[in-house]
């Protein structure tokens, strides 16, 4: 039971990490395209 729970948590954690990487990539892309206009107003929290 404990092992299953741990595996599930690990899987969720991996999914979250992948999701945040995707978000970061999109943010970087956004900054590259609109950077000169929005960089002053854009704050990224990690």
N, CA, C and O atoms as a MOPAC input file, in Angstrom:
PM7 MOZYME 1SCF
protein

 N      0.82100 1    -1.19900 1     0.00000 1
 C      0.00000 1     0.00000 1     0.00000 1
 C      0.85900 1     1.25400 1     0.00000 1
 O      0.65400 1     2.16900 1    -0.79800 1
 N      1.83100 1     1.27900 1     0.91700 1
 C      2.70800 1     2.45300 1     0.98700 1
 C      3.50100 1     2.63000 1    -0.30200 1
 O      3.67500 1     3.74700 1    -0.79000 1
 N      3.97500 1     1.52500 1    -0.84000 1
 C      4.78400 1     1.57800 1    -2.05700 1
 C      3.96900 1     2.14100 1    -3.21900 1
 O      4.47000 1     2.94400 1    -4.00500 1
 N      2.70300 1     1.71200 1    -3.32100 1
 C      1.83000 1     2.19400 1    -4.38500 1
 C      1.62100 1     3.69800 1    -4.27400 1
 O      1.65300 1     4.42600 1    -5.26600 1
 N      1.40500 1     4.14300 1    -3.03400 1
 C      1.19300 1     5.57100 1    -2.80500 1
 C      2.43100 1     6.37200 1    -3.20900 1
 O      2.33500 1     7.43000 1    -3.83100 1
 N      3.59700 1     5.83400 1    -2.83800 1
 C      4.85300 1     6.49600 1    -3.16300 1
 C      5.05200 1     6.59000 1    -4.67100 1
 O      5.46400 1     7.62700 1    -5.18800 1
 N      4.75200 1     5.48500 1    -5.37800 1
 C      4.87600 1     5.47400 1    -6.83400 1
 C      3.94700 1     6.50100 1    -7.46600 1
 O      4.32300 1     7.19700 1    -8.40900 1
 N      2.72700 1     6.58900 1    -6.93500 1
 C      1.76000 1     7.54400 1    -7.45400 1
 C      2.26300 1     8.96900 1    -7.25200 1
 O      2.19300 1     9.79000 1    -8.16600 1
 N      2.76300 1     9.26000 1    -6.06700 1
 C      3.29100 1    10.58700 1    -5.76700 1
 C      4.46900 1    10.92200 1    -6.67700 1
 O      4.58300 1    12.04500 1    -7.16700 1
 N      5.33500 1     9.95200 1    -6.89600 1
 C      6.48300 1    10.15300 1    -7.77700 1
 C      6.02100 1    10.46600 1    -9.19100 1
 O      6.56200 1    11.35200 1    -9.85200 1
 N      5.00800 1     9.72400 1    -9.64900 1
 C      4.47700 1     9.92700 1   -10.99700 1
 C      3.87800 1    11.32000 1   -11.13200 1
 O      4.11700 1    12.00900 1   -12.12400 1
 N      3.09500 1    11.73600 1   -10.13300 1
 C      2.49200 1    13.07200 1   -10.14200 1
 C      3.58800 1    14.13100 1   -10.16600 1
 O      3.50600 1    15.11200 1   -10.90500 1
 N      4.61900 1    13.91600 1    -9.34400 1
 C      5.72900 1    14.86000 1    -9.27900 1
 C      6.41600 1    15.01300 1   -10.63600 1
 O      6.73600 1    16.12500 1   -11.05900 1
 N      6.64000 1    13.87700 1   -11.31600 1
 C      7.25900 1    13.90000 1   -12.64900 1
 C      6.38200 1    14.67400 1   -13.62400 1
 O      6.87600 1    15.49700 1   -14.39500 1
 N      5.07400 1    14.40500 1   -13.58700 1
 C      4.15000 1    15.11500 1   -14.47200 1
 C      4.18500 1    16.61400 1   -14.21300 1
 O      4.19300 1    17.41200 1   -15.15100 1
 N      4.20500 1    16.99700 1   -12.93800 1
 C      4.25000 1    18.41800 1   -12.58600 1
 C      5.54100 1    19.05600 1   -13.09400 1
 O      5.53100 1    20.17300 1   -13.60900 1
 N      6.65400 1    18.33200 1   -12.94200 1
 C      7.93000 1    18.84500 1   -13.41400 1
 C      7.91900 1    19.05300 1   -14.92200 1
 O      8.40600 1    20.06900 1   -15.41900 1
 N      7.35800 1    18.07900 1   -15.65200 1
 C      7.27900 1    18.20700 1   -17.10600 1
 C      6.41000 1    19.39400 1   -17.48200 1
 O      6.74000 1    20.14900 1   -18.39700 1
 N      5.28600 1    19.56100 1   -16.76800 1
 C      4.36100 1    20.65500 1   -17.03100 1
 C      5.05300 1    21.99800 1   -16.80900 1
 O      4.92300 1    22.90900 1   -17.62700 1
 N      5.78900 1    22.12000 1   -15.70100 1
 C      6.43500 1    23.39100 1   -15.40500 1
 C      7.52800 1    23.69500 1   -16.42500 1
 O      7.75500 1    24.85500 1   -16.76600 1
 N      8.20700 1    22.65300 1   -16.91400 1
 C      9.20300 1    22.86700 1   -17.96700 1
 C      8.53200 1    23.38800 1   -19.22600 1
 O      9.05500 1    24.28600 1   -19.88600 1
 N      7.37300 1    22.82900 1   -19.56100 1
 C      6.64000 1    23.27200 1   -20.74000 1
 C      6.23100 1    24.72800 1   -20.58000 1
 O      6.35700 1    25.52200 1   -21.51200 1
 N      5.74200 1    25.07500 1   -19.39600 1
 C      5.33300 1    26.45200 1   -19.11200 1
 C      6.53100 1    27.38400 1   -19.23500 1
 O      6.42900 1    28.45600 1   -19.83200 1
 N      7.66500 1    26.97700 1   -18.67000 1
 C      8.87300 1    27.79100 1   -18.75800 1
 C      9.28400 1    28.01200 1   -20.20100 1
 O      9.69300 1    29.11100 1   -20.57600 1
 N      9.17500 1    26.95100 1   -21.02100 1
 C      9.54300 1    27.05600 1   -22.42900 1
 C      8.62900 1    28.05400 1   -23.13600 1
 O      9.08300 1    28.87800 1   -23.93000 1
 N      7.32000 1    27.96400 1   -22.83100 1
 C      6.36900 1    28.89300 1   -23.44200 1
 C      6.65300 1    30.31500 1   -23.00600 1
 O      6.56300 1    31.24800 1   -23.80400 1
 N      7.00000 1    30.48200 1   -21.72100 1
 C      7.32400 1    31.81600 1   -21.21400 1
 C      8.55800 1    32.37400 1   -21.91000 1
 O      8.59300 1    33.55000 1   -22.27400 1
 N      9.57100 1    31.53000 1   -22.09500 1
 C     10.78100 1    31.96200 1   -22.78400 1
 C     10.46700 1    32.37200 1   -24.21100 1
 O     10.95800 1    33.39200 1   -24.69600 1
 N      9.64700 1    31.57100 1   -24.88400 1
 C      9.23800 1    31.88200 1   -26.24300 1
 C      8.50400 1    33.21200 1   -26.27600 1
 O      8.76900 1    34.06300 1   -27.12400 1
 N      7.57400 1    33.37600 1   -25.34000 1
 C      6.81200 1    34.61400 1   -25.22600 1
 C      7.75000 1    35.79700 1   -25.03200 1
 O      7.59500 1    36.83400 1   -25.67800 1
 N      8.73300 1    35.63800 1   -24.13200 1
 C      9.68200 1    36.71600 1   -23.86000 1
 C     10.53800 1    37.02300 1   -25.08700 1
 O     10.86400 1    38.18000 1   -25.35000 1
 N     10.89900 1    35.98200 1   -25.83300 1
 C     11.69900 1    36.20700 1   -27.03400 1
 C     10.93200 1    37.00900 1   -28.06300 1
 O     11.49300 1    37.89100 1   -28.71400 1
 N      9.62600 1    36.70300 1   -28.21700 1
 C      8.82800 1    37.36500 1   -29.23400 1
 C      8.43400 1    38.77600 1   -28.80400 1
 O      8.55700 1    39.72900 1   -29.57200 1
 N      7.95500 1    38.89300 1   -27.55600 1
 C      7.42400 1    40.17900 1   -27.11400 1
 C      8.33600 1    40.87500 1   -26.11600 1
 O      7.94800 1    41.85600 1   -25.48100 1
 N      9.56000 1    40.35300 1   -25.98400 1
 C     10.46900 1    40.79000 1   -24.93300 1
 C     10.63700 1    42.28300 1   -24.78900 1
 O     10.54900 1    42.81300 1   -23.68100 1
 N     10.88000 1    42.97900 1   -25.90000 1
 C     11.18300 1    44.39200 1   -25.77100 1
 C      9.99800 1    45.20000 1   -25.25100 1
 O     10.17300 1    46.28200 1   -24.69100 1
 N      8.78600 1    44.66300 1   -25.44100 1
 C      7.60800 1    45.39500 1   -24.98900 1
 C      7.19600 1    45.02600 1   -23.57200 1
 O      6.68800 1    45.86600 1   -22.83000 1
 N      7.41800 1    43.74700 1   -23.19000 1
 C      6.82100 1    43.28200 1   -21.94200 1
 C      7.81500 1    42.94100 1   -20.84300 1
 O      7.40200 1    42.72600 1   -19.70400 1
 N      9.09600 1    42.88400 1   -21.13600 1
 C     10.07400 1    42.42600 1   -20.14300 1
 C      9.97000 1    43.22500 1   -18.84400 1
 O     10.07400 1    42.66100 1   -17.75500 1
 N      9.76400 1    44.54200 1   -18.96100 1
 C      9.69200 1    45.36700 1   -17.76600 1
 C      8.51600 1    44.95800 1   -16.88300 1
 O      8.59400 1    45.05200 1   -15.65800 1
 N      7.42200 1    44.50100 1   -17.50700 1
 C      6.20700 1    44.19500 1   -16.75700 1
 C      6.08200 1    42.72900 1   -16.38300 1
 O      5.21700 1    42.37000 1   -15.58500 1
 N      6.94100 1    41.86300 1   -16.95300 1
 C      6.79600 1    40.42500 1   -16.75200 1
 C      7.68800 1    39.94400 1   -15.61700 1
 O      8.90900 1    40.09900 1   -15.66400 1
 N      7.07200 1    39.36200 1   -14.60300 1
 C      7.84000 1    38.78400 1   -13.50200 1
 C      7.55700 1    37.30400 1   -13.43000 1
 O      6.39900 1    36.88700 1   -13.41000 1
 N      8.61400 1    36.50100 1   -13.38900 1
 C      8.44600 1    35.05000 1   -13.33400 1
 C      8.78600 1    34.57800 1   -11.92300 1
 O      9.86500 1    34.86300 1   -11.40200 1
 N      7.85100 1    33.85300 1   -11.31300 1
 C      8.07900 1    33.31700 1    -9.96500 1
 C      8.42100 1    31.84600 1   -10.05700 1
 O      7.71500 1    31.08100 1   -10.71400 1
 N      9.48600 1    31.45000 1    -9.41200 1
 C      9.86400 1    30.03200 1    -9.41200 1
 C      9.57400 1    29.42100 1    -8.04900 1
 O      9.82200 1    28.23300 1    -7.84000 1

